[in-house]
């Protein structure tokens, strides 16, 4: 499996692990009117590995806020890269969408955390920043061209599917009603991102 393929395989596993276990590989994620619940990029495993996650474990509000912030930061960063390294007009446009909307979501999440006096705290053993860096390194190492565009879009489809899965878990675990509202309001934004990513991926031949 290619380096990028490993990253794609990791996405769903990482998000589901975050959903099932706050004390194991909670991945970059989140959704919100200001943030997004998600899965992180980078190297890893397959969906099957998520079966080992403890389905009853709970994410705290500080965990959720941290996951939201990291997820939005990571997707915004990848979007900036797509704006400059993408060759397809659709890929560049999608990158701009990720930068603008994930930046806005991140700001909203940070403002809510300040309002609620919640200090973000990543789940124990969280690897989301390292995973995000690994994905960025992989994309940076690839040459511009159709293969780069497809690798980016394949990843974004898997990423946003994982984001929605993690958002569902975060919504159930969140204690503060304002945080629940933030996650609920962000869901349509993430669904729109997924629909756009799938449309673009399909136009270039799809496949993971």
PAZAPA-4460 file (N, C-alpha, C; in steps of 0.05 Angstrom, whole numbers, plus 32768, in hexadecimal, padded with zeros to 4 digits):
% residues 208
    n_x    n_y    n_z   ca_x   ca_y   ca_z    c_x    c_y    c_z   seq   type   mol
   8011   7FE8   8000   8000   8000   8000   8012   8019   8000     1      X     A
   800A   802E   7FF0   801A   8046   7FEF   8018   8055   8009     2      X     A
   802B   8068   800C   802C   8078   8024   8011   8087   8028     3      X     A
   8007   8092   8011   7FED   80A0   8013   7FD7   808D   8018     4      X     A
   7FD8   8075   800D   7FC3   8061   8012   7FC2   805A   802F     5      X     A
   7FD9   8058   803C   7FDA   8053   8059   7FCC   8069   8068     6      X     A
   7FD0   8081   8060   7FC4   8098   806D   7FA6   8096   806A     7      X     A
   7F9C   8090   8052   7F7F   808D   804E   7F73   8078   8060     8      X     A
   7F81   8061   8062   7F76   804B   8072   7F75   8053   808F     9      X     A
   7F87   8065   8097   7F88   806C   80B3   7F70   807E   80BB    10      X     A
   7F67   808E   80A8   7F53   80A3   80AF   7F3B   8098   80BE    11      X     A
   7F2E   8084   80B2   7F15   807B   80BF   7F1B   806E   80DA    12      X     A
   7F31   805F   80DA   7F38   8052   80F4   7F3D   8066   8109    13      X     A
   7F4C   807B   8103   7F53   808F   8116   7F3A   809D   8121    14      X     A
   7F27   80A3   810F   7F0F   80B1   8118   7EFE   80A0   812A    15      X     A
   7EFC   8086   8122   7EEB   8074   8132   7EF8   806E   814D    16      X     A
   7F13   806E   814D   7F20   8069   8167   7F1B   8081   8179    17      X     A
   7F1B   8099   816D   7F15   80B0   817E   7EF9   80AE   8188    18      X     A
   7EE7   80A4   8177   7ECC   80A1   817F   7EC9   808D   8196    19      X     A
   7ED9   8078   8195   7ED5   8063   81A9   7EE6   8066   81C1    20      X     A
   7EFC   8075   81C0   7F0F   8075   81D6   7F1C   808F   81D9    21      X     A
   7F17   809D   81EF   7F25   80B6   81F2   7F42   80B2   81FA    22      X     A
   7F49   809A   8204   7F64   8096   820D   7F75   8087   81F9    23      X     A
   7F6B   8085   81E0   7F7B   8079   81CB   7F78   808A   81B2    24      X     A
   7F8C   808F   81A3   7F8C   809C   8189   7F72   80AA   8182    25      X     A
   7F69   80BD   8192   7F53   80CE   818A   7F5D   80DE   8174    26      X     A
   7F50   80DE   815D   7F5D   80EC   8148   7F52   8107   8143    27      X     A
   7F5F   8115   8132   7F58   8130   812C   7F3B   8130   8123    28      X     A
   7F2B   813F   8130   7F10   813E   8128   7EFF   8153   8134    29      X     A
   7EE8   8155   8128   7ED4   8165   8135   7EC3   8173   8121    30      X     A
   7EAC   817B   812B   7E9A   818A   811B   7E8E   819F   812B    31      X     A
   7E87   81B4   811F   7E7A   81C7   812F   7E72   81DE   811D    32      X     A
   7E60   81EE   8126   7E59   8206   8117   7E73   8215   8116    33      X     A
   7E84   820E   8127   7E9E   821A   8126   7EB3   8205   8125    34      X     A
   7EAD   81EC   8124   7EC3   81D9   8123   7EB8   81BF   8119    35      X     A
   7ECB   81AD   8114   7EC2   8194   8108   7ECC   817B   8114    36      X     A
   7EBC   8169   8119   7EC4   8150   8126   7ED0   813E   8111    37      X     A
   7EE8   8134   8115   7EF3   8124   80FF   7F08   8110   8106    38      X     A
   7F13   8108   80F1   7F28   80F5   80F2   7F41   8102   80E8    39      X     A
   7F57   80F8   80F1   7F70   8104   80E9   7F7C   80F6   80D2    40      X     A
   7F8F   8103   80C6   7F9D   80F8   80B0   7FB4   80E6   80B9    41      X     A
   7FBF   80D9   80A7   7FD9   80CC   80AA   7FD9   80AF   80AD    42      X     A
   7FEF   80A5   80B4   7FF4   8089   80B2   7FE6   8077   80C4    43      X     A
   7FDF   805F   80BC   7FD2   804F   80D0   7FC8   8034   80C9    44      X     A
   7FAF   8030   80CB   7FA3   8016   80CC   7F8B   8015   80BB    45      X     A
   7F79   8002   80C1   7F61   8000   80B2   7F49   8003   80C4    46      X     A
   7F32   8004   80B7   7F1A   8007   80C7   7F17   7FF1   80DB    47      X     A
   7F20   7FDA   80D4   7F1C   7FC3   80E7   7F29   7FC8   8102    48      X     A
   7F3E   7FD7   8103   7F4C   7FDC   811C   7F3A   7FEB   812F    49      X     A
   7F26   7FF9   8125   7F15   8008   8137   7F04   7FF6   8148    50      X     A
   7F02   7FDD   8141   7EF1   7FCB   8150   7EFD   7FC7   816C    51      X     A
   7F17   7FCE   816F   7F23   7FCB   818A   7F1D   7FE2   819C    52      X     A
   7F12   7FF7   8191   7F0C   800F   81A1   7EF6   800A   81B4    53      X     A
   7EF7   8016   81CC   7EE2   8012   81DF   7ECA   8024   81D9    54      X     A
   7EB5   8018   81D0   7E9E   8028   81C6   7E91   8039   81DC    55      X     A
   7E95   8032   81F5   7E87   8040   820B   7E98   8057   8216    56      X     A
   7EB1   805A   820E   7EC2   806F   8219   7EB7   808A   8210    57      X     A
   7EBC   809F   8220   7EB0   80B9   821B   7EC5   80CF   8217    58      X     A
   7EBF   80E0   8204   7ECF   80F8   81FF   7EC5   810F   8211    59      X     A
   7ED6   811D   821F   7ECE   8133   822F   7ECB   814C   821E    60      X     A
   7EBE   8161   8228   7EBB   817A   8219   7ED7   8185   8212    61      X     A
   7EEA   8186   8224   7F05   818F   821D   7F12   817E   8206    62      X     A
   7F0D   8164   8207   7F16   8152   81F2   7F0A   815A   81D7    63      X     A
   7EF0   815E   81D7   7EE2   8165   81BE   7EEB   817F   81B3    64      X     A
   7EEE   8193   81C4   7EF8   81AD   81BB   7F13   81AB   81AE    65      X     A
   7F25   819B   81BB   7F40   8197   81B0   7F3F   8189   8195    66      X     A
   7F2E   8175   8193   7F2B   8166   817A   7F21   8178   8164    67      X     A
   7F0D   8188   816A   7F01   819B   8157   7F17   81AE   814C    68      X     A
   7F26   81B9   815E   7F3A   81CD   8156   7F4F   81C0   8144    69      X     A
   7F59   81A9   814B   7F6E   819D   813C   7F64   8194   8120    70      X     A
   7F4B   818A   8120   7F40   8181   8106   7F3D   8198   80F3    71      X     A
   7F32   81AF   80FC   7F2F   81C6   80EB   7F4A   81D1   80E2    72      X     A
   7F5D   81D2   80F4   7F78   81DC   80ED   7F84   81CB   80D7    73      X     A
   7F82   81B0   80DA   7F8E   819E   80C7   7F82   81A0   80AC    74      X     A
   7F67   81A1   80AA   7F5B   81A2   8090   7F5F   81BD   8082    75      X     A
   7F60   81D2   8092   7F66   81EC   8087   7F82   81ED   807B    76      X     A
   7F95   81E0   8089   7FB1   81DF   807F   7FB3   81D0   8065    77      X     A
   7FA5   81B9   8064   7FA5   81A9   804B   7F98   81B9   8035    78      X     A
   7F84   81C8   803B   7F77   81D9   8027   7F89   81ED   801B    79      X     A
   7F9A   81FA   802C   7FAD   820E   8022   7FC1   8201   800F    80      X     A
   7FC9   81E8   8016   7FDB   81D9   8005   7FCE   81D4   7FEA    81      X     A
   7FB4   81CC   7FEB   7FA6   81C5   7FD2   7FA3   81DE   7FC0    82      X     A
   7FA0   81F6   7FCD   7F9E   820E   7FBD   7FB7   8213   7FAC    83      X     A
   7FCE   820C   7FB7   7FE7   8212   7FA9   7FF1   81FA   7F99    84      X     A
   7FEC   81E2   7FA2   7FF7   81CA   7F95   7FE4   81BB   7F83    85      X     A
   7FCA   81C0   7F87   7FB7   81B3   7F76   7FB9   81BD   7F59    86      X     A
   7FB2   81AC   7F46   7FB3   81B5   7F2A   7F97   81B7   7F1E    87      X     A
   7F84   81A8   7F28   7F69   81A9   7F1F   7F5B   81C2   7F2B    88      X     A
   7F4B   81CF   7F1B   7F3C   81E6   7F25   7F29   81DE   7F3C    89      X     A
   7F1E   81C6   7F3A   7F0C   81BC   7F4F   7F1B   81B8   7F69    90      X     A
   7F33   81AD   7F67   7F43   81A7   7F7F   7F4C   81C1   7F8C    91      X     A
   7F54   81D5   7F7C   7F5B   81EF   7F87   7F44   81FC   7F95    92      X     A
   7F2C   81FA   7F88   7F14   8206   7F94   7F0D   81F8   7FAE    93      X     A
   7F0F   81DE   7FAE   7F09   81CF   7FC7   7F1D   81D7   7FDD    94      X     A
   7F36   81DA   7FD6   7F4A   81E3   7FEA   7F42   81FE   7FF6    95      X     A
   7F39   8211   7FE5   7F30   822B   7FEF   7F19   8228   8002    96      X     A
   7F06   8216   7FFA   7EEF   8211   800C   7EF8   8207   8027    97      X     A
   7F0B   81F4   8027   7F15   81E9   8040   7F22   81FF   8052    98      X     A
   7F32   8210   8045   7F3F   8225   8054   7F2B   8238   8061    99      X     A
   7F18   8242   8050   7F05   8255   805A   7EF2   824A   806F   100      X     A
   7EE6   8233   806A   7ED1   8229   807C   7EDD   821C   8095   101      X     A
   7EF3   820E   8092   7EFF   8202   80AA   7F0C   8217   80BC   102      X     A
   7F16   822D   80B0   7F20   8243   80C0   7F0A   8250   80D0   103      X     A
   7EF3   8254   80C2   7EDC   825F   80D0   7ED2   824D   80E6   104      X     A
   7ED0   8233   80E1   7EC8   8220   80F5   7EDB   8220   810D   105      X     A
   7EF4   8222   8107   7F08   8221   811D   7F04   823A   812E   106      X     A
   7F00   8251   8122   7EFC   826A   8132   7EE3   8267   8144   107      X     A
   7ECE   825C   8139   7EB5   8259   8148   7EBA   8246   8160   108      X     A
   7EC9   8231   815B   7ECF   821E   8171   7EDF   822B   8186   109      X     A
   7EF3   823A   817F   7F04   8248   8192   7EF5   825C   81A2   110      X     A
   7EE3   826B   8195   7ED3   827F   81A3   7EC0   8271   81B7   111      X     A
   7EB5   825A   81B0   7EA4   824C   81C2   7EB3   8242   81DA   112      X     A
   7ECB   8237   81D5   7EDB   822D   81EB   7EE2   8244   81FF   113      X     A
   7EE8   825B   81F4   7EED   8272   8205   7ED5   827A   8215   114      X     A
   7EBE   827B   8208   7EA5   8282   8215   7E9E   826E   822C   115      X     A
   7EA3   8255   8227   7E9C   8240   823B   7EB3   823C   824F   116      X     A
   7EC9   824A   824A   7EE1   8247   825C   7EEA   822A   825C   117      X     A
   7EEA   821E   8244   7EF3   8202   8242   7F10   8202   8236   118      X     A
   7F22   81F6   8243   7F3D   81F3   8239   7F40   81DA   8229   119      X     A
   7F46   81DC   820F   7F49   81C4   81FE   7F5D   81B0   820A   120      X     A
   7F56   8197   8209   7F68   8182   8214   7F65   816A   8202   121      X     A
   7F7A   8164   81F3   7F79   814D   81E1   7F77   8133   81F2   122      X     A
   7F69   811F   81E8   7F68   8105   81F6   7F84   80FA   81FA   123      X     A
   7F87   80EA   820E   7FA2   80DE   8213   7FAC   80CF   81FB   124      X     A
   7FC6   80D2   81F6   7FD3   80C4   81E0   7FC9   80CD   81C4   125      X     A
   7FBD   80E5   81C3   7FB3   80EF   81AA   7FCB   80F3   8196   126      X     A
   7FC7   80EA   817E   7FDC   80EB   816A   7FD4   80FC   8152   127      X     A
   7FBF   810D   8155   7FB4   811B   813E   7FC7   812E   8131   128      X     A
   7FD7   813D   8141   7FEA   814F   8135   7FFF   8141   8125   129      X     A
   8009   812B   8130   801D   811C   8121   8012   8110   8108   130      X     A
   7FF9   8106   8109   7FEB   80FA   80F2   7FE6   810F   80DD   131      X     A
   7FDF   8127   80E5   7FDA   813D   80D2   7FF4   8144   80C4   132      X     A
   800A   8145   80D3   8024   814C   80C8   802C   8136   80B4   133      X     A
   8027   811D   80BA   802E   8107   80A8   801F   8109   808E   134      X     A
   8006   8110   808F   7FF6   8114   8076   8000   812B   8066   135      X     A
   8006   8141   8073   8011   8159   8066   802C   8153   8059   136      X     A
   803C   8144   8068   8057   813C   805D   8053   812B   8044   137      X     A
   8040   8119   8044   803B   8108   802D   8032   8118   8015   138      X     A
   8020   812B   8019   8016   813C   8003   802C   814F   7FF9   139      X     A
   803C   8159   800C   8052   816B   8004   8067   815C   7FF3   140      X     A
   806A   8143   7FF9   807F   8133   7FEB   8077   812B   7FCF   141      X     A
   805D   812B   7FCA   8054   8124   7FAF   8057   813B   7F9B   142      X     A
   805C   8134   7F82   805E   8149   7F6D   8042   8152   7F66   143      X     A
   8041   816B   7F5D   8027   8175   7F53   801E   8165   7F3B   144      X     A
   8004   8164   7F37   7FF9   8155   7F21   7FDF   8147   7F28   145      X     A
   7FD5   8137   7F15   7FBC   8129   7F19   7FBD   8116   7F30   146      X     A
   7FD4   8109   7F34   7FD7   80F6   7F4A   7FD5   8104   7F65   147      X     A
   7FE0   811C   7F67   7FDE   812B   7F80   7FC1   8133   7F85   148      X     A
   7FB4   813D   7F70   7F98   8146   7F74   7F87   812F   7F7E   149      X     A
   7F8B   8117   7F71   7F7B   8100   7F79   7F81   80F7   7F95   150      X     A
   7F9B   80F7   7F9C   7FA3   80EF   7FB8   7F96   8101   7FCC   151      X     A
   7F96   811A   7FC7   7F8A   812E   7FDA   7F6C   8129   7FDC   152      X     A
   7F5E   8126   7FC5   7F41   8123   7FC6   7F39   8108   7FD2   153      X     A
   7F48   80F3   7FCD   7F42   80D9   7FD9   7F44   80DC   7FF8   154      X     A
   7F58   80EA   8001   7F5C   80EE   801D   7F45   80FE   8029   155      X     A
   7F3D   8114   801C   7F28   8125   8026   7F0D   8117   8028   156      X     A
   7F08   8105   8015   7EEF   80F6   8017   7EEF   80E5   8030   157      X     A
   7F04   80D5   8034   7F06   80C4   804B   7F06   80D5   8065   158      X     A
   7F14   80EB   8064   7F16   80FC   807C   7EFB   8107   8085   159      X     A
   7EEB   8111   8072   7ED1   811D   8079   7EBD   8108   8081   160      X     A
   7EBF   80F0   8077   7EAE   80DA   8080   7EB4   80D4   809E   161      X     A
   7ECE   80D4   80A4   7ED7   80CF   80BF   7ECF   80E5   80D2   162      X     A
   7ECF   80FE   80C7   7EC8   8115   80D7   7EAB   8112   80E0   163      X     A
   7E9A   810A   80CE   7E7D   8107   80D5   7E79   80F1   80E9   164      X     A
   7E88   80DC   80E7   7E86   80C6   80FB   7E8E   80D0   8117   165      X     A
   7EA4   80DF   8118   7EAE   80E9   8131   7E9B   80FE   813C   166      X     A
   7E8F   810E   812B   7E7C   8122   8134   7E64   8115   8142   167      X     A
   7E5B   80FF   8138   7E45   80F1   8145   7E4C   80E8   8161   168      X     A
   7E64   80DE   8164   7E6D   80D6   817F   7E70   80EE   8191   169      X     A
   7E7C   8104   8186   7E80   811C   8196   7E66   8128   819F   170      X     A
   7E52   8128   818D   7E38   8133   8193   7E2B   8124   81AB   171      X     A
   7E2E   8109   81AB   7E23   80F9   81C1   7E32   80FD   81DB   172      X     A
   7E4C   8102   81D9   7E5C   8105   81F2   7E5C   8121   81FE   173      X     A
   7E58   8135   81ED   7E5A   8151   81F6   7E46   8156   820D   174      X     A
   7E4F   8164   8221   7E3E   816B   8238   7E31   8186   8236   175      X     A
   7E40   8199   822A   7E36   81B5   8229   7E23   81B8   8211   176      X     A
   7E0B   81C3   8215   7DF8   81C6   81FF   7E02   81D8   81E8   177      X     A
   7E13   81EC   81EF   7E1E   81FE   81DA   7E31   81EE   81C9   178      X     A
   7E41   81DC   81D5   7E53   81CC   81C6   7E44   81B8   81B4   179      X     A
   7E2F   81AD   81BE   7E1E   819B   81AE   7E12   81AB   8196   180      X     A
   7E0A   81C4   819B   7DFE   81D4   8186   7E13   81DA   8170   181      X     A
   7E2C   81DF   8179   7E41   81E5   8166   7E46   81CD   8154   182      X     A
   7E47   81B5   815F   7E4B   819D   8150   7E34   8199   813C   183      X     A
   7E1C   819C   8146   7E04   8199   8135   7E04   81AC   811D   184      X     A
   7E0B   81C5   8123   7E0A   81D9   810E   7E20   81D5   80F9   185      X     A
   7E36   81C8   8101   7E4C   81C4   80EF   7E48   81AC   80DC   186      X     A
   7E36   819A   80E4   7E32   8181   80D5   7E2B   8187   80B7   187      X     A
   7E19   8199   80B1   7E13   819E   8095   7E2B   81A8   8085   188      X     A
   7E3C   81B7   8092   7E54   81C2   8085   7E66   81AA   807D   189      X     A
   7E6A   8198   8090   7E7B   8181   808A   7E6F   816F   8075   190      X     A
   7E54   816C   8076   7E47   815B   8061   7E4A   8168   8046   191      X     A
   7E49   8182   8044   7E4E   8190   802B   7E6A   818B   8021   192      X     A
   7E7D   818D   8033   7E99   8188   802C   7E9C   816C   8021   193      X     A
   7E90   8158   802E   7E91   813C   8025   7E85   8139   8009   194      X     A
   7E6E   8145   8005   7E60   8143   7FEB   7E72   814F   7FD5   195      X     A
   7E7E   8166   7FDA   7E90   8172   7FC6   7EA9   8161   7FC1   196      X     A
   7EB4   8156   7FD7   7ECC   8145   7FD4   7EC5   812D   7FC3   197      X     A
   7EAE   8120   7FC8   7EA6   8109   7FBA   7EA1   810F   7F9C   198      X     A
   7E95   8127   7F97   7E8F   812F   7F7C   7EAA   8132   7F6C   199      X     A
   7EBD   8140   7F78   7ED6   8144   7F6B   7EE6   812A   7F67   200      X     A
   7EE5   811A   7F7C   7EF3   8100   7F7B   7EE8   80EF   7F64   201      X     A
   7ECD   80EF   7F62   7EC0   80DF   7F4D   7EC7   80E9   7F32   202      X     A
   7ECA   8103   7F2F   7ED0   810F   7F15   7EEC   8107   7F0B   203      X     A
   7EFE   80FF   7F1F   7F19   80F7   7F17   7F1D   80D9   7F18   204      X     A
   7F08   80CA   7F1B   7F0A   80AD   7F1A   7F06   809F   7F34   205      X     A
   7F02   80AE   7F4A   7EFE   80A4   7F65   7F11   808E   7F6C   206      X     A
   7F09   807F   7F81   7F1A   8069   7F8B   7F2B   8073   7FA2   207      X     A
   7F30   8061   7FB6   7F3F   8068   7FCD   7F5C   805E   7FCB   208      X     A
***
